[in-house]
């Protein structure tokens, strides 16, 4: 459940930094309405939620207990970027498999990196592919701890990669592995942090050229293609809200 008092001031400061004082004052009248809507939606989700088939099948905890999402405002996150993050939601297995089926690569040559890995469902789903290794980067210690438990307890006869780890840090400060990578983003943050992260990726490729694929799953976000202009867009599925970029064609 979003902690309203904790989230109001950071949102106002964020708005002032991005839009200025006048626009922020005008928008502030809408903030209580937005927060009340969040509270109401969370209450409704809590009443109707059931444990997912994925969690029940593999004895893990990748969903939110009593709701469809984990609100970042409910967590103690040391990074100041938490206000730019989006709430954690576990991706549907079918959607994830459809996304990765678009990749025509030798998975054994690639490291899978999940930016904003939360409780780790995507890490576990990625383990059904023979990646060289799998890395999740999550800035909320509570979610990171749950992901670690899930990694330890996960048992799946379809699992083809057992080298899985969760790292607790702000992914805008994460340094990419030197190997070829599949970089996965499930709507983890707003534009400014995403732009900084993509710039870090571009700089990493300049220092050490190698092949990457960037998988972006979310409703279209303004500036994503512009920020990822150093990559080529090779796939876009509007129905499932994902796109794939790569430098393999450059």
SERO-4910 file (N, C-alpha, C, O; in steps of 0.05 Angstrom, whole numbers):
BEGIN
 pado doro    nc1    nc2    nc3   cac1   cac2   cac3    cc1    cc2    cc3    oc1    oc2    oc3
  Unk    A     17    -24      0      0      0      0     18     25      0     35     27     17
  Unk    A     14     44    -18     32     67    -19     30     83      7      8     89     16
  Unk    A     53     90     18     53    107     42     51    136     33     70    148     23
  Unk    A     27    148     36     21    173     24     40    196     34     50    211     18
  Unk    A     44    197     60     60    219     71     89    218     60    101    239     56
  Unk    A     99    194     57    127    191     48    130    199     19    152    208     11
  Unk    A    110    195      3    113    198    -25    106    227    -35    114    234    -57
  Unk    A     92    242    -19     83    269    -29    106    288    -34    109    299    -55
  Unk    A    123    292    -13    145    311    -16    165    303    -38    172    321    -54
  Unk    A    174    278    -40    191    271    -62    179    276    -89    193    285   -108
  Unk    A    153    272    -92    140    277   -118    139    307   -124    143    315   -147
  Unk    A    135    323   -104    134    352   -108    162    361   -116    165    377   -135
  Unk    A    183    352   -102    211    360   -109    218    351   -137    231    366   -152
  Unk    A    210    327   -144    215    317   -171    201    334   -192    213    340   -212
  Unk    A    176    342   -187    162    358   -206    175    386   -209    177    396   -231
  Unk    A    184    398   -187    197    424   -189    223    422   -205    228    439   -222
  Unk    A    238    401   -201    263    397   -215    258    394   -245    274    403   -262
  Unk    A    236    381   -252    231    375   -280    214    396   -294    218    401   -318
  Unk    A    196    409   -280    176    427   -293    178    456   -283    166    473   -296
  Unk    A    192    461   -261    192    488   -250    170    491   -230    153    475   -226
  Unk    A    172    514   -215    154    518   -193    125    523   -201    107    511   -190
  Unk    A    121    540   -221     93    547   -229     78    523   -238     56    518   -229
  Unk    A     89    508   -257     76    484   -267     71    464   -244     51    450   -244
  Unk    A     90    462   -226     88    443   -204     65    450   -185     51    433   -175
  Unk    A     62    476   -180     41    485   -163     14    479   -175     -5    470   -162
  Unk    A     11    483   -201    -14    477   -215    -20    447   -214    -43    439   -209
  Unk    A      1    431   -218     -3    402   -218     -8    391   -190    -20    370   -187
  Unk    A      1    405   -169     -1    395   -142    -30    392   -133    -36    376   -116
  Unk    A    -48    407   -146    -76    404   -139    -87    376   -148   -107    367   -137
  Unk    A    -73    364   -168    -82    338   -177    -69    315   -162    -79    292   -163
  Unk    A    -48    321   -147    -33    299   -133    -51    284   -113    -50    259   -113
  Unk    A    -66    297    -96    -83    281    -78   -102    262    -92   -107    240    -83
  Unk    A   -113    271   -115   -131    254   -130   -116    229   -140   -126    207   -139
  Unk    A    -91    233   -150    -75    211   -160    -69    192   -137    -70    167   -141
  Unk    A    -61    202   -113    -54    185    -91    -78    169    -81    -76    145    -74
  Unk    A   -101    182    -80   -126    168    -71   -132    146    -91   -141    124    -83
  Unk    A   -128    151   -117   -133    130   -137   -114    106   -133   -122     83   -135
  Unk    A    -88    112   -127    -69     91   -121    -79     74    -97    -78     49    -98
  Unk    A    -87     88    -76    -96     74    -52   -120     56    -58   -122     33    -49
  Unk    A   -139     67    -73   -164     52    -79   -157     28    -96   -168      6    -92
  Unk    A   -139     31   -117   -132      9   -134   -118    -13   -118   -122    -37   -123
  Unk    A   -101     -5    -99    -86    -24    -83   -105    -40    -66   -102    -65    -63
  Unk    A   -126    -27    -54   -145    -41    -38   -161    -61    -55   -165    -84    -46
  Unk    A   -169    -53    -79   -184    -70    -96   -167    -94   -104   -177   -117   -105
  Unk    A   -142    -90   -111   -124   -112   -119   -120   -131    -96   -120   -155   -101
  Unk    A   -117   -120    -72   -113   -138    -49   -137   -156    -44   -133   -179    -35
  Unk    A   -161   -147    -50   -185   -163    -45   -187   -186    -65   -197   -207    -59
  Unk    A   -177   -181    -90   -181   -200   -112   -157   -217   -119   -160   -235   -135
  Unk    A   -134   -212   -106   -110   -226   -114   -110   -255   -107   -119   -263    -86
  Unk    A    -98   -271   -125    -93   -299   -119    -64   -305   -126    -52   -290   -143
  Unk    A    -53   -325   -114    -25   -332   -120    -23   -341   -149    -40   -356   -159
  Unk    A     -3   -332   -163      0   -339   -192      7   -369   -195     18   -381   -177
  Unk    A      0   -379   -219      7   -407   -225     37   -411   -224     47   -432   -215
  Unk    A     53   -391   -233     82   -393   -233     92   -397   -205    108   -415   -200
  Unk    A     84   -380   -186     94   -381   -159     85   -408   -146    101   -420   -131
  Unk    A     61   -416   -151     51   -441   -139     66   -465   -150     72   -484   -135
  Unk    A     72   -464   -175     86   -487   -188    114   -491   -178    124   -513   -176
  Unk    A    128   -468   -173    157   -470   -167    164   -462   -139    187   -460   -132
  Unk    A    144   -457   -122    149   -451    -94    165   -426    -89    182   -425    -72
  Unk    A    159   -405   -105    173   -380   -103    154   -358    -97    130   -362    -96
  Unk    A    164   -334    -92    148   -310    -86    156   -287   -104    171   -270    -97
  Unk    A    145   -288   -128    151   -267   -148    128   -247   -152    131   -226   -164
  Unk    A    104   -254   -141     82   -236   -142     81   -219   -116     96   -225    -97
  Unk    A     64   -199   -116     59   -184    -91     37   -197    -75     15   -202    -86
  Unk    A     42   -203    -50     22   -215    -33     -1   -196    -29      2   -174    -19
  Unk    A    -25   -204    -38    -48   -187    -34    -51   -165    -55    -66   -146    -50
  Unk    A    -38   -167    -78    -41   -146    -98    -25   -153   -123    -11   -173   -123
  Unk    A    -28   -136   -144    -14   -142   -169     13   -128   -171     28   -133   -190
  Unk    A     20   -111   -151     45    -97   -153     56    -91   -125     42    -91   -106
  Unk    A     82    -85   -124     95    -76   -100    102    -47   -103    116    -39   -121
  Unk    A     91    -30    -86     95     -1    -88    122      6    -76    129     -1    -54
  Unk    A    138     21    -92    164     29    -82    163     47    -58    181     47    -41
  Unk    A    141     62    -56    138     80    -33    133     64     -7    134     76     15
  Unk    A    129     38     -9    126     21     15    153     11     25    154     -2     46
  Unk    A    174     15      9    200      3     15    220     24     24    217     48     18
  Unk    A    240     15     38    263     32     45    285     28     25    298      8     24
  Unk    A    288     48      7    307     46    -15    328     68    -12    321     91    -11
  Unk    A    353     61     -9    374     81     -4    379    100    -27    389    122    -23
  Unk    A    373     92    -52    378    109    -75    358    132    -77    334    128    -73
  Unk    A    367    156    -83    349    179    -87    333    176   -112    313    190   -116
  Unk    A    341    158   -129    326    153   -154    301    138   -151    287    132   -170
  Unk    A    294    130   -126    270    114   -122    245    127   -132    227    114   -142
  Unk    A    244    154   -130    221    168   -139    217    166   -169    194    171   -179
  Unk    A    238    160   -184    236    157   -213    230    128   -221    225    122   -245
  Unk    A    231    110   -202    225     82   -208    196     77   -211    179     92   -201
  Unk    A    189     55   -224    161     46   -226    157     22   -208    176      7   -202
  Unk    A    133     19   -199    127     -3   -180    132    -30   -192    129    -34   -217
  Unk    A    140    -49   -175    147    -75   -185    122    -91   -193    104    -94   -177
  Unk    A    123   -102   -217    102   -121   -226    117   -144   -239    136   -140   -254
  Unk    A    108   -169   -234    121   -192   -246    110   -196   -274     86   -196   -278
  Unk    A    128   -201   -293    119   -204   -321    106   -232   -324    113   -251   -311
  Unk    A     87   -233   -343     73   -258   -348     93   -277   -363    107   -268   -381
  Unk    A     94   -302   -356    113   -321   -369    109   -322   -399    128   -323   -414
  Unk    A     84   -322   -408     79   -324   -437     90   -300   -452    102   -303   -473
  Unk    A     87   -277   -441     97   -252   -453    128   -253   -454    140   -245   -474
  Unk    A    140   -262   -432    169   -263   -431    180   -283   -452    199   -277   -466
  Unk    A    168   -307   -454    177   -326   -473    174   -316   -502    191   -321   -519
  Unk    A    152   -303   -507    147   -291   -534    169   -271   -541    179   -270   -563
  Unk    A    177   -255   -521    198   -235   -525    224   -249   -532    237   -242   -552
  Unk    A    233   -268   -515    259   -280   -520    259   -298   -545    280   -303   -556
  Unk    A    236   -307   -553    235   -324   -578    242   -307   -602    248   -319   -623
  Unk    A    241   -281   -600    249   -263   -622    279   -263   -627    288   -255   -648
  Unk    A    294   -271   -607    323   -270   -609    334   -295   -624    330   -317   -615
  Unk    A    348   -290   -645    361   -312   -661    391   -311   -654    407   -303   -671
  Unk    A    397   -320   -631    425   -318   -621    433   -345   -608    416   -362   -603
  Unk    A    459   -348   -604    469   -370   -588    470   -361   -559    488   -346   -551
  Unk    A    450   -368   -544    446   -358   -517    471   -363   -500    476   -348   -481
  Unk    A    485   -385   -505    508   -392   -489    530   -370   -490    547   -370   -472
  Unk    A    529   -353   -510    549   -332   -512    542   -306   -498    558   -288   -497
  Unk    A    518   -305   -487    507   -280   -477    502   -281   -447    494   -301   -436
  Unk    A    506   -258   -434    498   -253   -406    471   -239   -407    468   -219   -421
  Unk    A    452   -249   -391    426   -236   -389    427   -217   -365    434   -226   -343
  Unk    A    419   -192   -369    419   -172   -347    392   -160   -345    382   -148   -364
  Unk    A    379   -162   -322    353   -150   -317    357   -125   -301    366   -125   -278
  Unk    A    350   -102   -312    352    -76   -299    326    -70   -284    305    -64   -296
  Unk    A    328    -72   -258    304    -69   -241    291    -96   -238    267    -99   -245
  Unk    A    305   -116   -227    297   -144   -227    277   -151   -206    265   -173   -207
  Unk    A    272   -133   -186    251   -138   -167    254   -164   -152    276   -170   -141
  Unk    A    233   -180   -151    234   -206   -137    245   -228   -154    248   -251   -144
  Unk    A    253   -222   -179    268   -241   -194    253   -259   -213    265   -279   -223
  Unk    A    228   -253   -219    214   -272   -237    228   -274   -265    231   -296   -275
  Unk    A    235   -251   -276    248   -252   -303    274   -268   -302    281   -281   -321
  Unk    A    289   -266   -279    314   -281   -277    308   -311   -278    322   -326   -291
  Unk    A    286   -320   -264    279   -348   -264    269   -357   -292    275   -379   -301
  Unk    A    254   -340   -305    244   -347   -332    267   -348   -351    268   -365   -369
  Unk    A    287   -330   -349    310   -330   -366    326   -355   -363    340   -364   -381
  Unk    A    325   -368   -339    340   -392   -334    331   -416   -351    344   -436   -352
  Unk    A    308   -413   -364    299   -434   -382    314   -433   -409    310   -450   -426
  Unk    A    330   -412   -412    347   -409   -436    376   -413   -428    383   -406   -405
  Unk    A    392   -424   -445    420   -431   -438    439   -407   -438    460   -408   -451
  Unk    A    432   -386   -423    450   -363   -422    476   -370   -408    478   -389   -392
  Unk    A    497   -355   -414    523   -359   -401    520   -354   -371    531   -369   -355
  Unk    A    506   -333   -364    499   -327   -336    476   -307   -336    470   -295   -357
  Unk    A    464   -303   -313    441   -286   -310    445   -268   -286    452   -277   -265
  Unk    A    440   -242   -290    445   -222   -269    421   -204   -266    410   -194   -286
  Unk    A    412   -200   -242    391   -181   -236    402   -158   -221    418   -162   -202
  Unk    A    394   -134   -227    403   -110   -213    379    -96   -201    361    -86   -216
  Unk    A    378    -95   -175    354    -84   -161    362    -66   -138    380    -73   -122
  Unk    A    350    -42   -137    359    -22   -117    344    -23    -91    351     -9    -72
  Unk    A    323    -39    -89    308    -42    -64    318    -66    -49    314    -89    -58
  Unk    A    331    -63    -26    342    -86    -11    321   -107     -4    328   -131     -5
  Unk    A    297    -99      2    276   -118      8    270   -136    -15    267   -161    -12
  Unk    A    267   -125    -39    261   -140    -63    285   -158    -70    282   -181    -78
  Unk    A    309   -147    -68    334   -162    -73    335   -186    -55    342   -208    -65
  Unk    A    329   -184    -30    330   -206    -11    310   -228    -19    316   -252    -17
  Unk    A    286   -220    -28    266   -239    -37    276   -253    -62    273   -278    -65
  Unk    A    288   -238    -81    299   -250   -105    321   -271    -98    321   -292   -111
  Unk    A    338   -265    -79    358   -285    -71    346   -310    -61    355   -332    -67
  Unk    A    325   -308    -45    311   -331    -35    298   -347    -58    300   -372    -58
  Unk    A    287   -333    -76    274   -346    -99    295   -361   -116    290   -384   -124
  Unk    A    318   -349   -120    339   -362   -135    348   -388   -122    352   -408   -135
  Unk    A    351   -387    -95    360   -411    -80    339   -433    -81    346   -457    -82
  Unk    A    313   -426    -80    293   -447    -77    281   -456   -104    267   -476   -105
  Unk    A    287   -442   -126    275   -448   -152    284   -475   -162    308   -480   -164
  Unk    A    265   -492   -169    271   -517   -182    252   -521   -206    227   -521   -202
  Unk    A    264   -524   -229    248   -526   -253    262   -546   -272    285   -541   -279
  Unk    A    249   -567   -280    263   -586   -298    271   -574   -325    287   -585   -339
  Unk    A    258   -551   -332    265   -538   -357    289   -519   -354    298   -508   -374
  Unk    A    300   -516   -330    321   -497   -325    346   -506   -340    355   -528   -339
  Unk    A    358   -486   -355    382   -492   -371    406   -474   -363    427   -477   -374
  Unk    A    401   -456   -344    423   -439   -334    420   -438   -303    399   -430   -293
  Unk    A    441   -445   -289    440   -445   -260    457   -423   -248    458   -419   -224
  Unk    A    471   -408   -266    489   -386   -256    473   -361   -255    473   -345   -274
  Unk    A    458   -357   -233    440   -334   -230    448   -318   -205    453   -330   -184
  Unk    A    448   -292   -207    454   -275   -183    437   -250   -184    430   -240   -205
  Unk    A    431   -240   -160    418   -214   -157    438   -195   -143    449   -202   -123
  Unk    A    441   -171   -155    458   -151   -144    441   -128   -133    423   -119   -147
  Unk    A    447   -118   -109    431    -96    -98    446    -70   -102    465    -64    -89
  Unk    A    437    -55   -122    448    -28   -128    430    -14   -147    412    -26   -160
  Unk    A    434     12   -149    420     29   -169    431     22   -196    455     25   -201
  Unk    A    413     13   -215    424      4   -240    435     26   -258    449     21   -277
  Unk    A    429     51   -251    441     73   -266    471     76   -261    485     90   -274
  Unk    A    480     61   -240    509     61   -233    522     34   -240    545     30   -233
  Unk    A    507     16   -252    517    -11   -257    535    -11   -282    529      1   -302
  Unk    A    557    -25   -280    576    -28   -302    571    -55   -316    571    -76   -303
  Unk    A    566    -53   -342    559    -77   -357    582    -98   -357    605    -90   -356
  Unk    A    575   -123   -358    596   -144   -363    610   -139   -390    598   -127   -408
  Unk    A    634   -149   -392    649   -146   -417    639   -165   -439    647   -161   -463
  Unk    A    623   -185   -433    614   -204   -453    590   -193   -469    579   -172   -461
  Unk    A    583   -205   -491    558   -199   -504    535   -202   -484    535   -219   -467
  Unk    A    515   -184   -487    494   -183   -467    466   -181   -479    463   -169   -501
  Unk    A    447   -192   -466    419   -187   -470    409   -170   -447    409   -180   -424
  Unk    A    402   -145   -452    395   -126   -431    364   -123   -430    352   -116   -450
  Unk    A    353   -129   -407    324   -130   -405    313   -108   -387    322   -105   -364
  Unk    A    293    -93   -397    281    -71   -382    250    -76   -383    238    -75   -404
  Unk    A    238    -81   -359    209    -83   -358    199    -58   -344    193    -58   -320
  Unk    A    197    -36   -360    186    -11   -351    196     -4   -322    180      1   -304
  Unk    A    223     -2   -319    233      0   -291    234     28   -280    235     32   -256
  Unk    A    233     49   -298    238     76   -288    228     96   -309    220     90   -331
  Unk    A    229    121   -300    221    144   -318    245    153   -334    268    144   -331
  Unk    A    240    172   -352    258    179   -373    286    187   -365    305    178   -378
  Unk    A    290    204   -345    316    215   -339    335    193   -330    358    192   -338
  Unk    A    326    174   -313    343    152   -304    348    133   -327    370    122   -330
  Unk    A    327    128   -343    331    110   -366    351    122   -385    368    107   -396
  Unk    A    350    148   -390    369    161   -409    397    158   -398    416    153   -414
  Unk    A    401    162   -372    428    160   -360    438    131   -363    462    127   -369
  Unk    A    421    112   -359    429     84   -361    436     77   -389    456     62   -394
  Unk    A    421     86   -408    427     81   -436    453     94   -445    468     83   -461
  Unk    A    458    118   -434    484    131   -440    507    114   -428    528    112   -441
  Unk    A    503    103   -405    524     85   -393    529     61   -411    552     53   -415
  Unk    A    507     50   -423    510     28   -441    525     36   -466    543     21   -475
  Unk    A    518     59   -477    532     69   -501    562     72   -495    579     64   -511
  Unk    A    569     84   -473    597     88   -465    611     62   -462    634     59   -470
  Unk    A    598     42   -450    610     16   -446    616      3   -473    637    -10   -476
  Unk    A    598      6   -492    603     -6   -519    626      8   -533    641     -4   -548
  Unk    A    629     34   -529    652     48   -541    678     39   -529    698     36   -544
  Unk    A    678     34   -503    703     25   -490    710     -4   -499    733    -10   -503
  Unk    A    690    -21   -501    694    -48   -508    672    -58   -527    651    -67   -517
  Unk    A    676    -55   -553    655    -63   -572    648    -93   -569    666   -110   -568
  Unk    A    622    -99   -568    612   -126   -568    582   -125   -574    570   -103   -574
  Unk    A    570   -147   -580    542   -148   -588    524   -146   -563    529   -160   -544
  Unk    A    504   -129   -565    483   -129   -545    455   -129   -558    452   -120   -581
  Unk    A    436   -139   -544    408   -136   -550    394   -123   -527    398   -132   -504
  Unk    A    379   -103   -532    365    -89   -511    335    -94   -514    323    -87   -535
  Unk    A    323   -107   -494    295   -114   -495    280    -94   -477    284    -93   -452
  Unk    A    262    -79   -488    247    -59   -473    218    -66   -473    205    -66   -494
  Unk    A    207    -72   -449    179    -81   -447    164    -60   -431    169    -56   -407
  Unk    A    146    -46   -444    130    -25   -431    114    -11   -452    120    -13   -476
  Unk    A     93      3   -444     80     21   -463    101     41   -474    120     47   -460
  Unk    A     98     50   -498    118     68   -510    124     91   -492    105    105   -482
  Unk    A    149     96   -488    157    118   -470    172    139   -487    190    133   -502
  Unk    A    164    164   -484    176    186   -500    207    186   -495    216    187   -472
  Unk    A    221    186   -516    250    189   -514    266    163   -514    290    164   -515
  Unk    A    253    140   -513    267    115   -511    283    111   -537    307    105   -536
  Unk    A    270    113   -560    285    109   -585    306    130   -589    327    124   -601
  Unk    A    301    154   -581    321    175   -584    345    169   -566    368    173   -575
  Unk    A    340    161   -541    362    155   -523    377    130   -532    401    128   -526
  Unk    A    364    112   -546    377     88   -555    385     90   -585    385     70   -599
  Unk    A    390    114   -594    396    119   -622    422    105   -632    426    102   -656
  Unk    A    439     97   -613    463     83   -620    458     54   -627    476     39   -634
  Unk    A    432     45   -624    424     18   -630    403     19   -653    391     40   -658
  Unk    A    399     -4   -666    379     -6   -686    354    -20   -675    357    -40   -662
  Unk    A    331    -10   -681    306    -23   -674    301    -46   -693    298    -41   -717
  Unk    A    299    -71   -683    296    -94   -700    270   -109   -697    263   -126   -713
  Unk    A    255   -103   -675    229   -116   -671    212    -98   -654    222    -84   -636
  Unk    A    186    -98   -660    167    -83   -644    140    -97   -645    129   -103   -666
  Unk    A    130   -103   -621    104   -117   -619     85    -99   -603     87    -97   -579
  Unk    A     67    -85   -617     49    -66   -604     30    -80   -585     22    -69   -565
  Unk    A     21   -104   -592      2   -118   -576     13   -126   -549     -1   -124   -529
  Unk    A     38   -134   -549     51   -142   -523     69   -121   -512     83   -125   -492
  Unk    A     69    -98   -524     84    -74   -514    114    -80   -510    124    -75   -488
  Unk    A    127    -90   -530    156    -93   -527    170    -86   -553    158    -87   -575
  Unk    A    195    -78   -551    212    -73   -574    240    -83   -568    248    -86   -545
  Unk    A    255    -89   -589    282    -99   -587    301    -82   -603    296    -77   -627
  Unk    A    323    -74   -590    343    -59   -604    369    -76   -603    373    -93   -586
  Unk    A    387    -70   -623    413    -84   -623    434    -67   -638    427    -50   -654
  Unk    A    459    -73   -632    480    -61   -648    492    -82   -667    512    -76   -680
  Unk    A    480   -106   -669    491   -127   -685    490   -120   -715    505   -131   -731
  Unk    A    473   -101   -722    471    -93   -750    489    -70   -758    491    -63   -781
  Unk    A    501    -57   -738    518    -34   -743    545    -42   -754    562    -25   -760
***
